[in-house]
Amino acid sequence: MIHASKHRRSTRSSKMVSWSGITRIQQILQKKLVREFLAEFMSTYVMMVFGLGSVAHMVLSKKHGSYLAVNLAFGFGVTMGVHMAGNISGAHMNAAVTFANCALGRLPWRKFPVYVLGQCLGSFLAAATIHTLFYTAILHFSGGQLMVTGPVATAGIFATYLPDYMTLWRGFLNEVWLTGMLQLCLFAITDQENNPALPGTQALVIGILVVTIGMSLGMNTGYAINPSRDLPPRIFTFIAGWGKQVFRWHHLCGLHWLHHPTGTPKIGGPCDV
């Protein structure tokens, strides 16, 4: 009886500990900044899974993928991300957008690292997801080699690389301009004092904006226009076996990884608005 009594007390104690732990987690998740972090994480993850998956189709199978499909997938991926996080964090999904909003006083600077961390983690996890889902297709396409350049290159599934006709500075200016256009149009879509998108249509209109940029101006650089979209997947490819060539400036990609994931959008974002 004594043993049974101790066992019951131990069981009640463990249940109390587990419930207190759940309550503690719920309290943490109810904090505004935590919810904003998770919103940026999930919305960026969804956008990137759809987008990178479409690029994988285009690279690995001409039958199942196309440039139009890539634009549509990224555009509607953004739309889904806005639906997921729009009323929580604003669904930036883009460090350049977050930077511009902070620079213009629309978002406190203390939230900048939180937003960007959520975006980068979501993007990195999306790259890992696509790598897992398409791993055998990647090896089949490339003959078992993970190449950055050449006819069987597959690193471009995850990050953007300059074509051979583009120079570093032309790519730089291209990304400055496209990022500025993106930010300018985003502010126009959401400007309540001008002619914003109709209530309930913002997510779709923003998705159409991304599709439009890709279809009209995306050829030269792959229109990353987003540090959170390009740098984390690039880091993932380095870890996953593509090697440090994904960061080498004198390859086909030039210095694209240096100028648009860490510099260009932050110039284009607030300056063109």
Secondary structure, 3 states (H helix, E strand, C coil): CHHHHHHHHHHHHHHHHHHHHHHHHHHHHCCHHHHHHHHHHHHHHHHHHHHHHHHHHHHHCCCCCCHHHHHHHHHHHHHHHHHHHCCCCCCCCCHHHHHHHHHCCCCCHHHHHHHHHHHHHHHHHHHHHHHHHHHHHHHHHHCCCCECCCCCECHHHCCCCCCCCCCHHHHHHHHHHHHHHHHHHHHHHHCCCCCCCCCCCHHHHHHHHHHHHHHHHCCCCCCCCCHHHHHHHHHHHHHHHHCHHHHCCCCCCCCHHHHHHHCHHHHHHHHCC
